[in-house]
Amino acid sequence: MPDTTTAPPAGRKRLVSGPGLLLVWLYGVMVVGAVSRSVYQIATEFDRAPLPYSLSAAAALAYAFITYSLVRGGERARRAALVCCGAELAGVLAVGAWTLVRPEAFPDATVWSDFGMGYLFIPLILPVTGMLWLRSRR
């Protein structure tokens, strides 16, 4: 009898294969990093820098949604993840530019500060890679 535990439901195209598996793993790591950072900062120091901490929480939500969509698979999930990757890239570019132009607005760094420099620029590279992968899975 064939093993169906890893097969996607009927009609749902698998997105987690080959490079997609690495993409899910990287997004999963970013979820853990962004959630850990934002939960700790919001719980202990929110009054000091509410904007950066809220932006880190937003990044965590974006990473979690994209991870879920990639694992879920299917055309609707692919399109939703593609839109979210675009929004994530816009956020990284906007916050990255904002932190360079007005650093005083960010007393503490966010996940997307300085285009993700604190995370080895992975927040800048990941959505571009994600969009390329998701477009190839059409």
N, CA, C and O atoms as a GROMACS GRO file, in nm:
protein
  552
    1MET      N    1   0.084  -0.117   0.000
    1MET     CA    2   0.000   0.000   0.000
    1MET      C    3   0.089   0.124   0.000
    1MET      O    4   0.182   0.131   0.081
    2PRO      N    5   0.064   0.224  -0.090
    2PRO     CA    6   0.150   0.343  -0.098
    2PRO      C    7   0.134   0.433   0.024
    2PRO      O    8   0.028   0.439   0.086
    3ASP      N    9   0.241   0.501   0.055
    3ASP     CA   10   0.241   0.594   0.168
    3ASP      C   11   0.180   0.726   0.122
    3ASP      O   12   0.236   0.793   0.035
    4THR      N   13   0.068   0.765   0.179
    4THR     CA   14  -0.001   0.888   0.140
    4THR      C   15   0.014   0.998   0.243
    4THR      O   16  -0.046   1.104   0.229
    5THR      N   17   0.093   0.976   0.347
    5THR     CA   18   0.105   1.077   0.453
    5THR      C   19   0.176   1.203   0.406
    5THR      O   20   0.151   1.311   0.460
    6THR      N   21   0.264   1.193   0.307
    6THR     CA   22   0.335   1.312   0.260
    6THR      C   23   0.277   1.367   0.132
    6THR      O   24   0.320   1.473   0.086
    7ALA      N   25   0.182   1.299   0.073
    7ALA     CA   26   0.122   1.347  -0.052
    7ALA      C   27   0.020   1.457  -0.022
    7ALA      O   28  -0.053   1.449   0.076
    8PRO      N   29   0.016   1.559  -0.107
    8PRO     CA   30  -0.082   1.665  -0.087
    8PRO      C   31  -0.222   1.614  -0.120
    8PRO      O   32  -0.236   1.518  -0.197
    9PRO      N   33  -0.326   1.676  -0.065
    9PRO     CA   34  -0.462   1.636  -0.100
    9PRO      C   35  -0.484   1.647  -0.250
    9PRO      O   36  -0.415   1.720  -0.320
   10ALA      N   37  -0.581   1.573  -0.298
   10ALA     CA   38  -0.610   1.570  -0.442
   10ALA      C   39  -0.628   1.711  -0.497
   10ALA      O   40  -0.699   1.792  -0.439
   11GLY      N   41  -0.563   1.739  -0.610
   11GLY     CA   42  -0.576   1.868  -0.675
   11GLY      C   43  -0.487   1.977  -0.620
   11GLY      O   44  -0.487   2.089  -0.671
   12ARG      N   45  -0.412   1.948  -0.517
   12ARG     CA   46  -0.326   2.050  -0.456
   12ARG      C   47  -0.182   2.023  -0.496
   12ARG      O   48  -0.125   1.920  -0.460
   13LYS      N   49  -0.124   2.116  -0.569
   13LYS     CA   50   0.014   2.101  -0.615
   13LYS      C   51   0.111   2.126  -0.501
   13LYS      O   52   0.098   2.223  -0.426
   14ARG      N   53   0.206   2.038  -0.487
   14ARG     CA   54   0.306   2.046  -0.380
   14ARG      C   55   0.405   2.159  -0.408
   14ARG      O   56   0.459   2.169  -0.518
   15LEU      N   57   0.429   2.245  -0.308
   15LEU     CA   58   0.525   2.355  -0.322
   15LEU      C   59   0.656   2.325  -0.250
   15LEU      O   60   0.756   2.392  -0.272
   16VAL      N   61   0.654   2.225  -0.162
   16VAL     CA   62   0.770   2.193  -0.081
   16VAL      C   63   0.841   2.074  -0.143
   16VAL      O   64   0.822   1.960  -0.102
   17SER      N   65   0.922   2.104  -0.241
   17SER     CA   66   1.006   2.002  -0.303
   17SER      C   67   1.130   2.071  -0.356
   17SER      O   68   1.124   2.187  -0.397
   18GLY      N   69   1.239   2.001  -0.357
   18GLY     CA   70   1.364   2.059  -0.405
   18GLY      C   71   1.399   2.186  -0.330
   18GLY      O   72   1.402   2.186  -0.206
   19PRO      N   73   1.427   2.295  -0.402
   19PRO     CA   74   1.461   2.422  -0.337
   19PRO      C   75   1.348   2.475  -0.247
   19PRO      O   76   1.374   2.554  -0.156
   20GLY      N   77   1.226   2.434  -0.273
   20GLY     CA   78   1.114   2.478  -0.190
   20GLY      C   79   1.128   2.432  -0.046
   20GLY      O   80   1.084   2.500   0.046
   21LEU      N   81   1.189   2.316  -0.027
   21LEU     CA   82   1.212   2.266   0.109
   21LEU      C   83   1.309   2.357   0.184
   21LEU      O   84   1.288   2.386   0.302
   22LEU      N   85   1.413   2.401   0.118
   22LEU     CA   86   1.508   2.496   0.180
   22LEU      C   87   1.438   2.628   0.210
   22LEU      O   88   1.462   2.689   0.315
   23LEU      N   89   1.352   2.671   0.121
   23LEU     CA   90   1.277   2.795   0.141
   23LEU      C   91   1.188   2.785   0.266
   23LEU      O   92   1.184   2.877   0.347
   24VAL      N   93   1.119   2.673   0.281
   24VAL     CA   94   1.035   2.652   0.400
   24VAL      C   95   1.120   2.650   0.526
   24VAL      O   96   1.082   2.709   0.627
   25TRP      N   97   1.234   2.586   0.520
   25TRP     CA   98   1.322   2.580   0.635
   25TRP      C   99   1.370   2.720   0.674
   25TRP      O  100   1.368   2.756   0.792
   26LEU      N  101   1.413   2.798   0.575
   26LEU     CA  102   1.460   2.935   0.604
   26LEU      C  103   1.347   3.022   0.660
   26LEU      O  104   1.368   3.098   0.755
   27TYR      N  105   1.229   3.012   0.600
   27TYR     CA  106   1.116   3.089   0.653
   27TYR      C  107   1.083   3.044   0.794
   27TYR      O  108   1.049   3.126   0.879
   28GLY      N  109   1.092   2.915   0.821
   28GLY     CA  110   1.068   2.866   0.957
   28GLY      C  111   1.166   2.923   1.058
   28GLY      O  112   1.128   2.960   1.169
   29VAL      N  113   1.292   2.929   1.019
   29VAL     CA  114   1.394   2.988   1.107
   29VAL      C  115   1.363   3.136   1.131
   29VAL      O  116   1.377   3.185   1.243
   30MET      N  117   1.321   3.206   1.025
   30MET     CA  118   1.288   3.348   1.041
   30MET      C  119   1.164   3.367   1.130
   30MET      O  120   1.156   3.464   1.205
   31VAL      N  121   1.069   3.275   1.122
   31VAL     CA  122   0.952   3.282   1.211
   31VAL      C  123   0.999   3.276   1.355
   31VAL      O  124   0.961   3.359   1.437
   32VAL      N  125   1.082   3.178   1.386
   32VAL     CA  126   1.130   3.161   1.524
   32VAL      C  127   1.207   3.285   1.569
   32VAL      O  128   1.186   3.334   1.680
   33GLY      N  129   1.295   3.335   1.484
   33GLY     CA  130   1.374   3.454   1.521
   33GLY      C  131   1.289   3.577   1.540
   33GLY      O  132   1.304   3.648   1.640
   34ALA      N  133   1.199   3.603   1.447
   34ALA     CA  134   1.116   3.724   1.455
   34ALA      C  135   1.015   3.716   1.569
   34ALA      O  136   0.992   3.815   1.638
   35VAL      N  137   0.954   3.599   1.588
   35VAL     CA  138   0.858   3.584   1.699
   35VAL      C  139   0.929   3.599   1.832
   35VAL      O  140   0.882   3.671   1.920
   36SER      N  141   1.043   3.532   1.848
   36SER     CA  142   1.118   3.541   1.974
   36SER      C  143   1.155   3.685   2.005
   36SER      O  144   1.135   3.733   2.117
   37ARG      N  145   1.209   3.752   1.906
   37ARG     CA  146   1.253   3.890   1.925
   37ARG      C  147   1.135   3.980   1.960
   37ARG      O  148   1.142   4.056   2.057
   38SER      N  149   1.028   3.974   1.882
   38SER     CA  150   0.916   4.066   1.902
   38SER      C  151   0.840   4.037   2.031
   38SER      O  152   0.801   4.130   2.101
   39VAL      N  153   0.819   3.911   2.064
   39VAL     CA  154   0.747   3.879   2.188
   39VAL      C  155   0.826   3.930   2.309
   39VAL      O  156   0.769   3.992   2.399
   40TYR      N  157   0.955   3.903   2.311
   40TYR     CA  158   1.037   3.950   2.423
   40TYR      C  159   1.037   4.102   2.432
   40TYR      O  160   1.017   4.158   2.540
   41GLN      N  161   1.058   4.170   2.319
   41GLN     CA  162   1.067   4.315   2.321
   41GLN      C  163   0.932   4.379   2.355
   41GLN      O  164   0.928   4.477   2.430
   42ILE      N  165   0.824   4.325   2.302
   42ILE     CA  166   0.692   4.381   2.332
   42ILE      C  167   0.657   4.358   2.479
   42ILE      O  168   0.598   4.445   2.544
   43ALA      N  169   0.694   4.242   2.531
   43ALA     CA  170   0.661   4.210   2.670
   43ALA      C  171   0.744   4.289   2.770
   43ALA      O  172   0.697   4.319   2.880
   44THR      N  173   0.867   4.323   2.735
   44THR     CA  174   0.956   4.386   2.834
   44THR      C  175   0.987   4.533   2.811
   44THR      O  176   1.015   4.604   2.907
   45GLU      N  177   0.984   4.580   2.686
   45GLU     CA  178   1.031   4.716   2.657
   45GLU      C  179   0.945   4.792   2.558
   45GLU      O  180   0.994   4.885   2.493
   46PHE      N  181   0.818   4.756   2.544
   46PHE     CA  182   0.734   4.813   2.439
   46PHE      C  183   0.728   4.966   2.445
   46PHE      O  184   0.730   5.031   2.341
   47ASP      N  185   0.722   5.023   2.564
   47ASP     CA  186   0.710   5.169   2.578
   47ASP      C  187   0.835   5.243   2.529
   47ASP      O  188   0.828   5.362   2.499
   48ARG      N  189   0.947   5.174   2.521
   48ARG     CA  190   1.071   5.238   2.476
   48ARG      C  191   1.076   5.258   2.325
   48ARG      O  192   1.126   5.359   2.277
   49ALA      N  193   1.023   5.160   2.249
   49ALA     CA  194   1.029   5.168   2.103
   49ALA      C  195   0.914   5.088   2.042
   49ALA      O  196   0.936   4.981   1.985
   50PRO      N  197   0.791   5.139   2.052
   50PRO     CA  198   0.676   5.062   2.003
   50PRO      C  199   0.677   5.036   1.853
   50PRO      O  200   0.636   4.928   1.810
   51LEU      N  201   0.722   5.131   1.774
   51LEU     CA  202   0.722   5.111   1.629
   51LEU      C  203   0.813   4.996   1.586
   51LEU      O  204   0.766   4.906   1.517
   52PRO      N  205   0.940   4.996   1.623
   52PRO     CA  206   1.026   4.884   1.581
   52PRO      C  207   0.976   4.748   1.629
   52PRO      O  208   0.982   4.650   1.555
   53TYR      N  209   0.926   4.742   1.751
   53TYR     CA  210   0.880   4.614   1.804
   53TYR      C  211   0.755   4.567   1.733
   53TYR      O  212   0.737   4.448   1.710
   54SER      N  213   0.668   4.659   1.698
   54SER     CA  214   0.547   4.624   1.623
   54SER      C  215   0.582   4.578   1.481
   54SER      O  216   0.520   4.486   1.428
   55LEU      N  217   0.681   4.642   1.421
   55LEU     CA  218   0.724   4.601   1.287
   55LEU      C  219   0.788   4.462   1.289
   55LEU      O  220   0.771   4.384   1.195
   56SER      N  221   0.861   4.430   1.395
   56SER     CA  222   0.917   4.296   1.407
   56SER      C  223   0.805   4.192   1.421
   56SER      O  224   0.816   4.082   1.368
   57ALA      N  225   0.700   4.227   1.493
   57ALA     CA  226   0.585   4.136   1.506
   57ALA      C  227   0.515   4.119   1.371
   57ALA      O  228   0.472   4.008   1.337
   58ALA      N  229   0.504   4.226   1.294
   58ALA     CA  230   0.444   4.216   1.160
   58ALA      C  231   0.530   4.127   1.070
   58ALA      O  232   0.476   4.048   0.992
   59ALA      N  233   0.661   4.139   1.080
   59ALA     CA  234   0.750   4.052   1.002
   59ALA      C  235   0.728   3.906   1.041
   59ALA      O  236   0.724   3.819   0.955
   60ALA      N  237   0.715   3.881   1.170
   60ALA     CA  238   0.691   3.744   1.217
   60ALA      C  239   0.562   3.687   1.159
   60ALA      O  240   0.558   3.571   1.119
   61LEU      N  241   0.457   3.769   1.155
   61LEU     CA  242   0.330   3.723   1.097
   61LEU      C  243   0.345   3.693   0.948
   61LEU      O  244   0.292   3.593   0.898
   62ALA      N  245   0.416   3.778   0.877
   62ALA     CA  246   0.437   3.755   0.734
   62ALA      C  247   0.514   3.625   0.712
   62ALA      O  248   0.478   3.545   0.626
   63TYR      N  249   0.621   3.604   0.789
   63TYR     CA  250   0.700   3.482   0.776
   63TYR      C  251   0.616   3.358   0.807
   63TYR      O  252   0.625   3.257   0.737
   64ALA      N  253   0.535   3.366   0.912
   64ALA     CA  254   0.451   3.252   0.950
   64ALA      C  255   0.348   3.220   0.841
   64ALA      O  256   0.326   3.104   0.808
   65PHE      N  257   0.287   3.324   0.784
   65PHE     CA  258   0.187   3.301   0.680
   65PHE      C  259   0.250   3.239   0.556
   65PHE      O  260   0.193   3.147   0.497
   66ILE      N  261   0.365   3.288   0.517
   66ILE     CA  262   0.432   3.234   0.398
   66ILE      C  263   0.473   3.090   0.423
   66ILE      O  264   0.456   3.005   0.335
   67THR      N  265   0.526   3.061   0.540
   67THR     CA  266   0.564   2.923   0.573
   67THR      C  267   0.443   2.831   0.565
   67THR      O  268   0.450   2.724   0.504
   68TYR      N  269   0.333   2.873   0.625
   68TYR     CA  270   0.210   2.794   0.622
   68TYR      C  271   0.163   2.772   0.478
   68TYR      O  272   0.126   2.660   0.440
   69SER      N  273   0.165   2.877   0.398
   69SER     CA  274   0.119   2.866   0.259
   69SER      C  275   0.205   2.771   0.177
   69SER      O  276   0.154   2.693   0.096
   70LEU      N  277   0.336   2.777   0.199
   70LEU     CA  278   0.426   2.687   0.126
   70LEU      C  279   0.400   2.541   0.163
   70LEU      O  280   0.399   2.454   0.077
   71VAL      N  281   0.380   2.516   0.291
   71VAL     CA  282   0.356   2.380   0.337
   71VAL      C  283   0.219   2.332   0.290
   71VAL      O  284   0.204   2.216   0.251
   72ARG      N  285   0.120   2.419   0.294
   72ARG     CA  286  -0.016   2.382   0.254
   72ARG      C  287  -0.022   2.341   0.108
   72ARG      O  288  -0.085   2.240   0.075
   73GLY      N  289   0.042   2.416   0.022
   73GLY     CA  290   0.042   2.384  -0.120
   73GLY      C  291  -0.088   2.421  -0.189
   73GLY      O  292  -0.182   2.467  -0.124
   74GLY      N  293  -0.092   2.402  -0.317
   74GLY     CA  294  -0.209   2.436  -0.396
   74GLY      C  295  -0.195   2.574  -0.460
   74GLY      O  296  -0.112   2.655  -0.420
   75GLU      N  297  -0.279   2.596  -0.560
   75GLU     CA  298  -0.270   2.722  -0.635
   75GLU      C  299  -0.309   2.843  -0.552
   75GLU      O  300  -0.242   2.946  -0.560
   76ARG      N  301  -0.414   2.832  -0.472
   76ARG     CA  302  -0.454   2.947  -0.388
   76ARG      C  303  -0.346   2.982  -0.287
   76ARG      O  304  -0.317   3.100  -0.265
   77ALA      N  305  -0.287   2.881  -0.227
   77ALA     CA  306  -0.179   2.904  -0.130
   77ALA      C  307  -0.058   2.965  -0.200
   77ALA      O  308   0.008   3.053  -0.145
   78ARG      N  309  -0.028   2.918  -0.322
   78ARG     CA  310   0.085   2.972  -0.397
   78ARG      C  311   0.064   3.120  -0.426
   78ARG      O  312   0.155   3.201  -0.408
   79ARG      N  313  -0.057   3.156  -0.472
   79ARG     CA  314  -0.085   3.296  -0.501
   79ARG      C  315  -0.082   3.382  -0.375
   79ARG      O  316  -0.029   3.493  -0.376
   80ALA      N  317  -0.138   3.330  -0.266
   80ALA     CA  318  -0.138   3.405  -0.139
   80ALA      C  319   0.006   3.427  -0.091
   80ALA      O  320   0.041   3.536  -0.046
   81ALA      N  321   0.089   3.323  -0.100
   81ALA     CA  322   0.229   3.336  -0.059
   81ALA      C  323   0.304   3.434  -0.149
   81ALA      O  324   0.389   3.509  -0.102
   82LEU      N  325   0.272   3.433  -0.277
   82LEU     CA  326   0.336   3.526  -0.372
   82LEU      C  327   0.303   3.670  -0.336
   82LEU      O  328   0.391   3.756  -0.336
   83VAL      N  329   0.177   3.697  -0.306
   83VAL     CA  330   0.135   3.832  -0.266
   83VAL      C  331   0.204   3.871  -0.135
   83VAL      O  332   0.253   3.983  -0.120
   84CYS      N  333   0.208   3.778  -0.041
   84CYS     CA  334   0.270   3.807   0.088
   84CYS      C  335   0.421   3.829   0.074
   84CYS      O  336   0.478   3.913   0.144
   85CYS      N  337   0.486   3.755  -0.014
   85CYS     CA  338   0.629   3.778  -0.039
   85CYS      C  339   0.651   3.918  -0.097
   85CYS      O  340   0.748   3.986  -0.062
   86GLY      N  341   0.562   3.961  -0.186
   86GLY     CA  342   0.571   4.097  -0.241
   86GLY      C  343   0.554   4.201  -0.133
   86GLY      O  344   0.626   4.301  -0.130
   87ALA      N  345   0.457   4.180  -0.044
   87ALA     CA  346   0.435   4.273   0.067
   87ALA      C  347   0.556   4.272   0.162
   87ALA      O  348   0.597   4.376   0.212
   88GLU      N  349   0.610   4.154   0.184
   88GLU     CA  350   0.729   4.142   0.270
   88GLU      C  351   0.846   4.220   0.210
   88GLU      O  352   0.915   4.292   0.281
   89LEU      N  353   0.868   4.204   0.080
   89LEU     CA  354   0.978   4.277   0.014
   89LEU      C  355   0.954   4.427   0.022
   89LEU      O  356   1.048   4.503   0.049
   90ALA      N  357   0.831   4.471   0.001
   90ALA     CA  358   0.800   4.614   0.014
   90ALA      C  359   0.829   4.662   0.156
   90ALA      O  360   0.883   4.771   0.175
   91GLY      N  361   0.794   4.581   0.255
   91GLY     CA  362   0.821   4.617   0.394
   91GLY      C  363   0.969   4.627   0.423
   91GLY      O  364   1.014   4.720   0.489
   92VAL      N  365   1.045   4.530   0.375
   92VAL     CA  366   1.190   4.532   0.396
   92VAL      C  367   1.252   4.656   0.332
   92VAL      O  368   1.336   4.722   0.393
   93LEU      N  369   1.211   4.687   0.210
   93LEU     CA  370   1.266   4.804   0.141
   93LEU      C  371   1.225   4.934   0.210
   93LEU      O  372   1.307   5.024   0.225
   94ALA      N  373   1.098   4.943   0.250
   94ALA     CA  374   1.050   5.066   0.315
   94ALA      C  375   1.116   5.086   0.452
   94ALA      O  376   1.166   5.194   0.481
   95VAL      N  377   1.115   4.982   0.534
   95VAL     CA  378   1.175   4.994   0.667
   95VAL      C  379   1.326   5.011   0.657
   95VAL      O  380   1.385   5.089   0.731
   96GLY      N  381   1.389   4.939   0.564
   96GLY     CA  382   1.533   4.953   0.545
   96GLY      C  383   1.572   5.095   0.508
   96GLY      O  384   1.666   5.151   0.562
   97ALA      N  385   1.497   5.154   0.414
   97ALA     CA  386   1.525   5.292   0.375
   97ALA      C  387   1.493   5.389   0.489
   97ALA      O  388   1.567   5.484   0.514
   98TRP      N  389   1.382   5.363   0.559
   98TRP     CA  390   1.341   5.449   0.670
   98TRP      C  391   1.447   5.450   0.780
   98TRP      O  392   1.475   5.556   0.837
   99THR      N  393   1.506   5.334   0.810
   99THR     CA  394   1.607   5.329   0.916
   99THR      C  395   1.736   5.400   0.876
   99THR      O  396   1.812   5.444   0.962
  100LEU      N  397   1.760   5.410   0.746
  100LEU     CA  398   1.880   5.483   0.701
  100LEU      C  399   1.856   5.634   0.700
  100LEU      O  400   1.944   5.713   0.735
  101VAL      N  401   1.734   5.675   0.658
  101VAL     CA  402   1.702   5.816   0.647
  101VAL      C  403   1.670   5.879   0.783
  101VAL      O  404   1.713   5.991   0.812
  102ARG      N  405   1.596   5.806   0.867
  102ARG     CA  406   1.554   5.858   0.999
  102ARG      C  407   1.590   5.759   1.109
  102ARG      O  408   1.500   5.702   1.171
  103PRO      N  409   1.717   5.737   1.135
  103PRO     CA  410   1.756   5.638   1.236
  103PRO      C  411   1.703   5.670   1.376
  103PRO      O  412   1.686   5.580   1.458
  104GLU      N  413   1.676   5.797   1.403
  104GLU     CA  414   1.624   5.834   1.536
  104GLU      C  415   1.484   5.780   1.560
  104GLU      O  416   1.440   5.771   1.675
  105ALA      N  417   1.412   5.743   1.454
  105ALA     CA  418   1.278   5.685   1.468
  105ALA      C  419   1.286   5.540   1.515
  105ALA      O  420   1.185   5.480   1.552
  106PHE      N  421   1.405   5.484   1.512
  106PHE     CA  422   1.425   5.344   1.548
  106PHE      C  423   1.531   5.332   1.657
  106PHE      O  424   1.646   5.301   1.627
  107PRO      N  425   1.493   5.355   1.782
  107PRO     CA  426   1.591   5.342   1.890
  107PRO      C  427   1.642   5.198   1.905
  107PRO      O  428   1.752   5.176   1.957
  108ASP      N  429   1.564   5.103   1.860
  108ASP     CA  430   1.606   4.963   1.855
  108ASP      C  431   1.580   4.911   1.714
  108ASP      O  432   1.494   4.961   1.643
  109ALA      N  433   1.656   4.812   1.676
  109ALA     CA  434   1.643   4.756   1.542
  109ALA      C  435   1.520   4.667   1.530
  109ALA      O  436   1.470   4.612   1.628
  110THR      N  437   1.472   4.654   1.407
  110THR     CA  438   1.367   4.558   1.375
  110THR      C  439   1.430   4.448   1.291
  110THR      O  440   1.548   4.455   1.257
  111VAL      N  441   1.352   4.347   1.259
  111VAL     CA  442   1.402   4.241   1.172
  111VAL      C  443   1.441   4.300   1.036
  111VAL      O  444   1.536   4.254   0.973
  112TRP      N  445   1.366   4.401   0.992
  112TRP     CA  446   1.388   4.459   0.860
  112TRP      C  447   1.478   4.583   0.861
  112TRP      O  448   1.502   4.641   0.755
  113SER      N  449   1.528   4.626   0.977
  113SER     CA  450   1.616   4.744   0.984
  113SER      C  451   1.739   4.724   0.896
  113SER      O  452   1.795   4.615   0.887
  114ASP      N  453   1.779   4.835   0.834
  114ASP     CA  454   1.898   4.833   0.749
  114ASP      C  455   1.893   4.717   0.649
  114ASP      O  456   1.994   4.652   0.621
  115PHE      N  457   1.773   4.694   0.595
  115PHE     CA  458   1.748   4.590   0.495
  115PHE      C  459   1.781   4.450   0.547
  115PHE      O  460   1.819   4.362   0.470
  116GLY      N  461   1.765   4.430   0.677
  116GLY     CA  462   1.788   4.298   0.737
  116GLY      C  463   1.933   4.268   0.768
  116GLY      O  464   1.971   4.152   0.778
  117MET      N  465   2.014   4.372   0.782
  117MET     CA  466   2.157   4.353   0.807
  117MET      C  467   2.182   4.268   0.932
  117MET      O  468   2.275   4.187   0.933
  118GLY      N  469   2.102   4.286   1.036
  118GLY     CA  470   2.120   4.209   1.158
  118GLY      C  471   2.091   4.061   1.141
  118GLY      O  472   2.127   3.980   1.226
  119TYR      N  473   2.026   4.027   1.031
  119TYR     CA  474   1.994   3.887   0.999
  119TYR      C  475   2.066   3.845   0.870
  119TYR      O  476   2.015   3.763   0.794
  120LEU      N  477   2.183   3.901   0.848
  120LEU     CA  478   2.268   3.869   0.732
  120LEU      C  479   2.198   3.894   0.598
  120LEU      O  480   2.223   3.823   0.501
  121PHE      N  481   2.112   3.994   0.595
  121PHE     CA  482   2.036   4.035   0.476
  121PHE      C  483   1.939   3.927   0.426
  121PHE      O  484   1.886   3.937   0.315
  122ILE      N  485   1.916   3.825   0.506
  122ILE     CA  486   1.820   3.721   0.469
  122ILE      C  487   1.681   3.780   0.448
  122ILE      O  488   1.612   3.738   0.355
  123PRO      N  489   1.635   3.877   0.531
  123PRO     CA  490   1.502   3.935   0.506
  123PRO      C  491   1.490   4.004   0.369
  123PRO      O  492   1.379   4.019   0.318
  124LEU      N  493   1.599   4.046   0.311
  124LEU     CA  494   1.597   4.108   0.178
  124LEU      C  495   1.603   4.003   0.067
  124LEU      O  496   1.536   4.016  -0.036
  125ILE      N  497   1.680   3.900   0.088
  125ILE     CA  498   1.700   3.796  -0.013
  125ILE      C  499   1.582   3.698  -0.017
  125ILE      O  500   1.543   3.652  -0.124
  126LEU      N  501   1.526   3.666   0.099
  126LEU     CA  502   1.424   3.563   0.109
  126LEU      C  503   1.297   3.592   0.027
  126LEU      O  504   1.251   3.502  -0.043
  127PRO      N  505   1.239   3.712   0.033
  127PRO     CA  506   1.118   3.732  -0.047
  127PRO      C  507   1.144   3.728  -0.198
  127PRO      O  508   1.059   3.683  -0.274
  128VAL      N  509   1.260   3.775  -0.240
  128VAL     CA  510   1.294   3.768  -0.383
  128VAL      C  511   1.305   3.622  -0.426
  128VAL      O  512   1.250   3.582  -0.528
  129THR      N  513   1.376   3.544  -0.347
  129THR     CA  514   1.390   3.401  -0.374
  129THR      C  515   1.254   3.333  -0.372
  129THR      O  516   1.223   3.250  -0.457
  130GLY      N  517   1.173   3.368  -0.272
  130GLY     CA  518   1.040   3.310  -0.260
  130GLY      C  519   0.954   3.341  -0.381
  130GLY      O  520   0.885   3.252  -0.432
  131MET      N  521   0.955   3.465  -0.428
  131MET     CA  522   0.875   3.502  -0.544
  131MET      C  523   0.922   3.428  -0.669
  131MET      O  524   0.841   3.383  -0.750
  132LEU      N  525   1.053   3.416  -0.686
  132LEU     CA  526   1.106   3.342  -0.801
  132LEU      C  527   1.062   3.196  -0.796
  132LEU      O  528   1.019   3.140  -0.898
  133TRP      N  529   1.072   3.135  -0.679
  133TRP     CA  530   1.032   2.995  -0.664
  133TRP      C  531   0.882   2.978  -0.689
  133TRP      O  532   0.840   2.888  -0.761
  134LEU      N  533   0.802   3.065  -0.629
  134LEU     CA  534   0.657   3.053  -0.643
  134LEU      C  535   0.612   3.077  -0.788
  134LEU      O  536   0.518   3.014  -0.835
  135ARG      N  537   0.679   3.167  -0.858
  135ARG     CA  538   0.644   3.189  -1.000
  135ARG      C  539   0.681   3.066  -1.084
  135ARG      O  540   0.610   3.033  -1.179
  136SER      N  541   0.789   3.000  -1.049
  136SER     CA  542   0.829   2.881  -1.126
  136SER      C  543   0.737   2.762  -1.099
  136SER      O  544   0.734   2.668  -1.178
  137ARG      N  545   0.662   2.765  -0.991
  137ARG     CA  546   0.572   2.654  -0.956
  137ARG      C  547   0.432   2.674  -1.012
  137ARG      O  548   0.342   2.595  -0.980
  138ARG      N  549   0.410   2.775  -1.092
  138ARG     CA  550   0.279   2.806  -1.149
  138ARG      C  551   0.225   2.691  -1.228
  138ARG      O  552   0.115   2.700  -1.282
   0.00000   0.00000   0.00000
